[in-house]
Amino acid sequence: MFFKNVLLISVLLPSFFANSSSAVNSSQRNVFLEAEKKIWQSKPDEFQKLYDQLDNYPLRPYLDQQRLMHKISITDGNEITQFLEKYEGTPLDWPLRKKWLEFLIENKQQNLFLYHYKPTSVATLNCAYYRYSLNNGTAEDVILPKVTNLWTVGKSQPKICDPLFSKWKKSGYLTEDVVWKRIGLAADGGKHTLLPYLTKLLPSSQRYLGTLWHNVRRSPSYITRTNVFKKYNAREAEIFTYGVKRLIWREPEKAINIYNKLKNKLKLTQKQQQEITQKFALSLANNNHPKAQEWLHQVDENYLSSSVAQWRITDVLRTQNWELILRELESFPKAKQNSNQWQYWHSRSLIETNNKEQGLAGLKALAANRHYYGFLAAGYLKTPYHLQDEPIEITDIERNKLLKDDAAIRAFELFHIEKYSEARKEWNYWLVKLTEREKLIASKVSNEHNWFDRAIFTLPKVGYLNDVDLRFPLAFEEDINLHAKKNNIDPAWAFAIARRESSFMPDANSGAGARGLMQIMPATARQLDRKRVSSHYLFNAEYNVKLGTKYLKMLSDEYIGNHVLATASYNAGPHRVKQWIKEVEGMPIDMWIETIPFKETREYVKSVLAYQQIYQSKLGKTDPIFSDLLKSKI
């Protein structure tokens, strides 16, 4: 289903589109989509008839690409070569090139492979390239040093690499340091099942260390068996550091005790001690542990990450003791006192400790900016907030000149027929070739065509953040307004959620399985619609908005209209939020937001509140979101 609010590309695009009527464009799009089906249905005669109707259609090369990929054959070699040479480096290149290279490996076409190979991250292709290069006479001292990086990974490599690795080992490149590097990669985030094999490659006197790595990877509490550390050397210290940083999240008391017991014996470096201290501080603060402040203040100034700074502020805000809050904030290094967060809470603590004039001046300065803390400051002062809107201006000449590029034409046409992933690849390829000014023009044009997410993602790359309409478009306005009204929720809230969740990409798909504009999980869809819902159907924009707004209404009712708690629940789930608010009754809501244990949810709530204020303005409403928020308590 084509979205009803997508503009016809022919309105603005030159070349092909400027010379075609809307009817012809629509007809050719239908022919293209039908021709695609015929490729995979193996109906070459029917495909050819459709293909012949697409002489000037910009996506015709995609049909060539797909036809060549389907039932790939050595007899197509010349045509594949011509295609890859013509479209080298474009998004049309790699899918066909990768499949062709894999085919050439299977069919032992060594010279053809070497001709078509391009640098890649695919291990199978890289191993084949190095092997074939050696076979063709390239000197070993040119190739084998490069193989070290192929071998030194935290997982097993493809079988095709084995003969190459054997030659590499025989030539003396398998050193003890290389083995240790791979052990570290396999143990820390890689495949721990690789460790027994790697352990056998160590000198016999060091194999106990490989076994120790494996045991600690499987169970970090293994480090509490003090007899497993035999020599108190640097390798043992490395393994201990890894283990204790994991153990703190599972068994904090055990981790603290074993750290205090062994840190001197193992001669941990200053860097290792600070890494451990920082991890302890974050874990204990995250779990509201009574020793959190002690560890947070042991973090050296040079290791004071934004996460540690956040938790130092969070931990002291939980006390609601303004004198203590002020002292804590003023103990921060000067470099950390420039953040909007620090300035807001420092100004508030000054006001609450009888330094009202200085505190109000700080809030006034913050209130001039468009961000969460700027809006909080304006809400506290009860003064107008500032959007800092500076729209990008472009000319028709600039627009038309820019859109003559073939990649741009293909990108917009792919977007129009809802092939969003391919469209984004063409856009990204096109964008690399543009100047900073041209990227601004491209952002403006993408918004004009209702391709909202491209402007949202492109403008920060250019460093231009003040075109509010481009960064916060009223995307899918008809659907969002309709279903917000049906569910009796603030449409600005729904716009803000969709903007934060997907940047208005209808095909957004998270690693956790959330889908569409408002990132609905299939299980949530079943709960809301009381029936089994096709995951693919969640990519339908209107249906997704219907469910998303219904879920917001349900959460709002559950928290008696408290949008902050409802927003947090939309991200983290109601069960977690109910746990978080159990022991904080009476805490001001702005303080509570800072104490949300999950960084993702904490930043999510701040973003949605700021976006909601922006969308209120765009919708012509004057509701004082932040003034009301500051009156609220848990």
N, C-alpha and C positions, 0 to 999 in steps of 0.2 A: 504493500500500500504506500503510494507516494504521499508525503505529508502535504496537507492542503495549503500550508503557508510557505512552501518553498517557491521562490521566484523562478521563472523561466530563465535559464542561463543566457538565452539569446538577447535578453534585454541589454546586457552590458558587454558580453564578450565579443571581441572582434573576430576577424578571420572567419572560421567555419560558422560560428553562431550568428555573426552579424549578417551573413548572407543567406540565412535559412529562416523559414517561417516557423512559428511555434508548432504548427501541424506537422511539418516535415520533421522537426526535431523529435516530437513525440512518436512519430511513426518509426524513425530510425532507432530510437531507443528500444521500442518494442521488438524490432527486427533483430537488434543486437542481442537482447536477452533471449530471444527464441533461438538464435544461432548458437549461443552458448550451450543451450540444452542439447542441440543436435550433436555437438562434439562428444559429449559424454554418453549420448545414446548411440554413438557409433553409426550415424546416418550421414555419411559424407556427401551424398548427392543433394540431400535436402539442405545440409549446411552450406554447400557451395552456392546454391540459389539465393540463400539469404545473404551470404557474404558478399555476393556481387552487387547487392543493393546498397552497400555501405561505403562506396568509393571515398566520400569526403568525411566520413564519420571519424571523430578523433580517437575513439576507443577501438577502432578496427585492429590495431596492433595487439590488443589483448586477446582477440580471437586467434591471431597467428600464434601467439605465445601458447595459448591453451591447446590448440590443435597440435603443435609440435611436442608439447609435454605429454599428450595423450598417446599411449602406445608408442613411446619414443623408439626410434630405429636408426641404425647406422646409415641407412639409405637416405635419411634426412640430414646427414651431416653438413652438406654444403648450405642448405637452407638455414640450419641452426647457426652455422658460423656467420652467415650474412646478417641474420637477425641479431645475434649477440654483438657483432661489430657495430651495427646501426644504433642499438639501444644500450651500449655499454655504459654502466654506471647509473642508469635509470632504474626505477622500480620494476620495469619490465625485464631487466637483465637477470637478476639473481635467482628467481624461482626456476627459470629454465636452465640457467648455467649449472646450478647445483644438481638438478636432476640429470642433466647431460653428463656431468663429471662422474656422478655415481654410476651411471650406465656404462661409461667408458672404463671404469675400474672393473666392473663385473665382466666386461667383454675384453679385458686385457688390451685396451687400445692406449698403450703407454704414450706414444708421441702426440696423439690427438689430445690426450689429457693434459700434457705439458703445455700445449698450445693454448688451451682454453682456461687453464687454471688462473685464478686470481686469489690474492691473500684473503684468508677467512679465519674464523674461529672454530670451524668444524674440524675436529681432530682426524676423522677418517680421511678427509681430503688433504689435510696437511701431511699426514703420514705417507699417503700415496705420492704426493708431490716430492717429498724428500727421497723416498725410495727410488722413484723413477728418475730423479735428477742424478742420483748416484749411479744408477744403471746406465745412464746416458753419458757418463764420464765426468760429471762435476766433481771436483776435488773433495775428499772427505773433510778436510779442515775448513771447508766453506760450509758444508751442510751439517756435520755432526754437532758443532757447538750450538746450533739452533734447536737441536733435538732435546737439549736439556730442559727447556721450558715445556716441551710436550710431555716429557716424563714426569716433571715435578708438579703434579696436580693431586688433589685429595680424593681421587676416584680412579677406578680402573679405566684404561684406555682401550679402544677397539683392537680386535685381533690383528687387523692389518698392520698395526704398529709394531707387533712383536719382532719381526725380522730386523726392522730398523733399530729397535732398542737393543737387540742382541749385538749388532755391529757397534753401536754406541758404547755399550758396556765394555766390549773387547778392546775398544780404543782408549779406555781409561777415563771416560767422562763420569762414570758412576763413583763419585767420591762420598766419603762419610758425611760431609756437610750437605750434599744433595739429598742423601737418604734422610737425614734429620729434617731437612726442610719439608720433604714429602710426608714424613711421619707427623709433623706439626699440622700440616694442611689436612691430612686424613683424620687426625684426632679432633681438631678444632673446626667442626662444621662439615667435614668431608665424610667419606665412608669408613667407619671404624673397622669394618670387616677386612679392610686392606692392611691393617696393622700387623697381623701375624706374619704375612708375607714380607712386609718391609723389615720387621724385626730380624728375620733370618739374614738380611743383607748387612746387618751390623756386625762388628767384631764381637766375638763370643763374650768378652768382658762387659759389653754394653747392652747385651740382649735383654737383660733384666729391665732396662729402661723402656724398651719397646713394649714389654709386657705391662710395665707400670702405666705407661700412656694408655694402653688398651683398657686396663681395669678402671682407671680414673675416668676415661671417657664413658664407660658403661655405668659407672656409679661414682660420683664425685666424693661420696663419704668414704671411699677407699683411702683417701689421704689421712684419715684419722688413725689409721694403723701405722703408728710411728716407725715400726720396724721395717716398713717397706722402703724407707729412705736409708740407704746403706752408706753412702759416701759424702752426702751433703755437698754435692757439686752443682755446677751451673745448670746441667740438664735436669737434675732433680728439682732445682728451684723453679725452672720453667714449667715443669709438669705440675708442681705444687701450686704455682700461681694460677694456672688454668683451672685446676680442680677447686681451689678455695673460692674463686670468683663464681663458680657454678653452685657450690654448696651453700653459699650465703642465702640464695633464693629458696632453698629447700629446708635447711636446718640452720638457722642463724646462730644459735648458741654454740652448736658444734663448730661452726666455721670460725667464730670469734675465738673460741678456746684454742683450737689447733693453730690458728694464725699466731696468736700470742706465744704459743709454746715453741713454734718452729721458725719464726721469722729470722731470729738471730742465728740459729744453728745452720739454716740453709743459706745464710748470707745473702738475703734478697737484696737486689739493687734498689736504689732510690726510685727508679722508674717502676719496678715491680711493686714496691710497697705503695706507691701512689695509685697505681692501677687498682690494687686490691682495696685500698682505702676508699677510692671513689666508688667502686662497685658495692662495697659494704654500705657506704652512705646512702646510695640510691636505693638499694634493696630495703634497708631498715626504714628509711623515710617513706618509701612506697607502702610499707606495711604498718606505718604508724608505731614503730617500735620505740620503746622508751630511751634506747641508746642512740637514736637517729641523730640528734643534735650533736652529740659527742663526736660521731664519725664525720658528720658534715663539716665540722669545724677543724677536723684534722686534714682535710684536703688542702694541699699546698696551693698558694695563689696561682702558680703557673699551671696547675691542673684543674682550675676551677671552671669546669665546663658549664654550658648554659643549663644543662640538666641539674647539676649540683646547685647552681645559683637558684634555679627554680625551687628546689626542695628546701633550701635554706629559708627562702621567703615563705614557702608553704608551711613549713614546720612552725615558724614563729607566728604566722597569721592564725594558726589553730588556737593559739593562746588567747587571742583577742585582747592582748595587753599592749596598748599603743606605745607605752614607754619602751617596752621590750622590743617591739617591732621597729621603732625608730633607731634604737641602739644597734640592732642587727643590720639594718639597711646601711647605716653609716659605717659599719665595719667592712663593707664590701670594697674590693679594690676599685680605684678610680675608673679603670677601664670597663667595669661592669655597671657603673652608675649612669651610663648613657642610655640604657634601654628604656623604652616606654613603660614597661612594667615597673621597673625600679622607681622611675620618676613619679608614676601615679601613686604608688603606695608610700613613697617618701613624703609626697605632698600631703596625702591624707593623714599620715602619722604626725606631721608638723601641725596640721590644723587641730588634731585631737590632743596635742600636748602643748597647747597655748602658744604656738608659733603660727597663728592664723594668717597673718599677712604674707609671710613667705610661702606658706602652703597654698594659699589661693593664687599667688603669682605663678607657682609651678603648674597648677591645674589649668590656669588660663593659657599658658604656653602650650600645654598638651592639647587643649580643646580646639586649637587651630588646625589640627590634623585629622585626616580621614583614616582612623583605625579604631580598634576596640577600645583602647585606653583613651583615645581622643574623645570618643563618644561617651565613655564613662565620665570623663572630666567635665564635658559639657552638660551631662545629665546632673552631676553633682552641683554645678554652678547654676543650673537652670538657664543656660544661655543657648543660643542657636548653635547647632553643630555645623561643621564645614565639610563639604564634599570635595573641594579642591578640583572642580571639574574643568578640564582644559581640552575640549574636543579637537581631534585631528582634522585638519582641513586639507582636502586634496582637490586637484583639478581633473576635468574630464580628459585632458591631454595626458596627465600622469597615469590615470586609470587605464586608458586604452593602450598606451605604450607598454605598460607592464603586462597586460593580459594577452599579448601576442605570443608569449612563450608557450611552446607545445605542452610542457609539463603543467602549466597553469590551466590550460584548456582541458587537459585530461583530468586534472584534479577536480575541477568544478563539475565536469560532466559525470565523473564517478560519484561525486557527492549527490548529484541530482538523481541518479538511479539507485541511491541508497547503498552503494558499495563503499561504506564508510572507511573500512580499514585500508583498502587500496587507495582511496582518495587521500587519506592522511599521509600515506607513503609518498604519493606524488607531490603533495604539498610540501613535505619536509625536504624532498629532493630539490624542489623549486626554490624553497626559502634559502637554502645554502648559497645560491647564486646571487641573492639580492643584497643591495646596500641597506644600511640602516633605514634610510628614508623610504626605500622601496618596500621594506618589511612593514612599515607603518601604513603605506598605501594598501598593501595586501591585506592587512588586518581590517582596514576600513571596508574593503571590497567584500571580504568574506562575511562580514556582518551584514552588509547590504543584501547578500544572498542567503541570509538566515543560516549561514554556517558559523554558528556562534562560538563553538569551542576553539576554532583556529585563532580568532582574535584574542580570546582569553589566554591561550597558551603562548601566543607569539609576543604580545606586548611586554610581558616581564623580561623576555629574552633581550628585547631592545632597550629595556630600562625605562619604558614610557608607561606610567601607571595612572595617569590622571585623566584619561578619557573614560568617564564613568559609564557612558552608554555602551561602549565596546566591551568593557570589563564586566559590566553588570546588565546585560541585555534583558529585556522583557521577552525572553524566549518562550515559545509554546504558550503564549499569553492567553489565547482563547481557552485552551484545555485547563491551564492552571487556575484561571479566574473562575471557570465554570465549576470545577470540582472543589475548589476552596469554598465557594459559596454554598454548594450542596452540603458540605460537611461543616459549615459554619466556623471556619477557621480563617485567620488573617492570610490573605493571598501573599502578602510580603513574606510571611514565614515560609510558605510553600516555595516561593521563588528562591528564598535564601537556602533552603534545604537542597533543592535541585541544583543550585549553583555550586554549593559545597560538595555535594555527592558526586556529580558527574560532569560539571562544567557544561551541562546541556548536551552531552553526547548521548544520543538515543541508544547506542549500542554499547555503552559502558558496561564492563564485566569485571568484577573484582576477583582476586584470587580466592576469596572466601565463597564466591558463588552469587554475590549480589548483582542484580542486573538492572539496566535501564536508567532512565533519567533520575529517578529517586532511589536507585539502588535497593530494589526489593529482593529479599531472599525468597526462593521458591516455597519454603516452609511458611514464611509469613504470608505469602500470597494465598496459600491454601487456607490458612487461618482466617484471612480477611474475606475471601470469596467463597468460603465453605465448599470448595470443590478442588479437585486436582487441576493445577494450572500448568500448561506447557511452559517450560523455561524460556523457550524461544519467544513465546507470546509476551513475555515481560519486556521485550525490546520494542513493543508497540507503545509509542509515546503516550497516547491518550489513556490506554489501559494502565500503564505504569503510574501515571499521575493520579488516576482514579484510586488506585490502591494506596499510593503514598499519602495522599491527603486524608484518606479514610483512616490510615494508621496514625497519622498525626492527631486526628480528632480523638481517636481512642486513647492515645497517650495523654493528651490534654485533659480529657475527662478523668483519667486515672489520678492525675496530680492536681485536680480541681483548678484547672486553668493555668497552672504554673508552666510557662513555656520553656523555662530554663531546664527544669527537671525532665520535661517531655523531650526536649532536644537532646539532652544527655542520654536518655533512654533510647532514642532513635538510633544513636550511634553504638552504645555499649550494651543495650538491653535493659529492660526494667528491673530484672533481678539484681543486677550489679548496682544500679542507682539506689535501690531500696537499701542495700547493704551500706552504701556510702553515706546515706543520710541518717542512719540509725542513731548515731551518737553525737549529732551536731545540731540538735534542735535549738533554734534561736540564733544560729549563725547568720550574719548578713549574707545575702546571696552572692555578692561580688567576691566576698572572702571565700565562700564555699567553692565557687568556680575555680579559684586558685588551688584548692586542696584536692581536686579530683585526681585520684591516683593514676589513671591512665593518661599519659601525655596526649595520645591521639584524641581522646574524648575531651580533654581539657581545651586543646587548641580548636577542636571542632566546635565546641559550644561558643567560644569567643568569636570564631569566624562567622557562625550562623547569626549571632546577635548583631554583629557589625553589618553583615549583609542585609539583615532584616531592616535595619535602620535606613540603609541606602535604598532598598526597594520601597520602603514606606514613602520616601521622598519622591521616587520615580512614579509612584502611583498617586501622588498628590495628597497624601495623608500627613497629618501632623501629630500623630500619637507619640507622646514622649516615652519611647521604649526604655531608654536608659534612666530617665528620672523615676519612672515607675519601678524599674528593676532595683534601684538603690533603696527603695522603701521596703523591699521584700526581704523576708527571712525564711530559713528552712523551718 
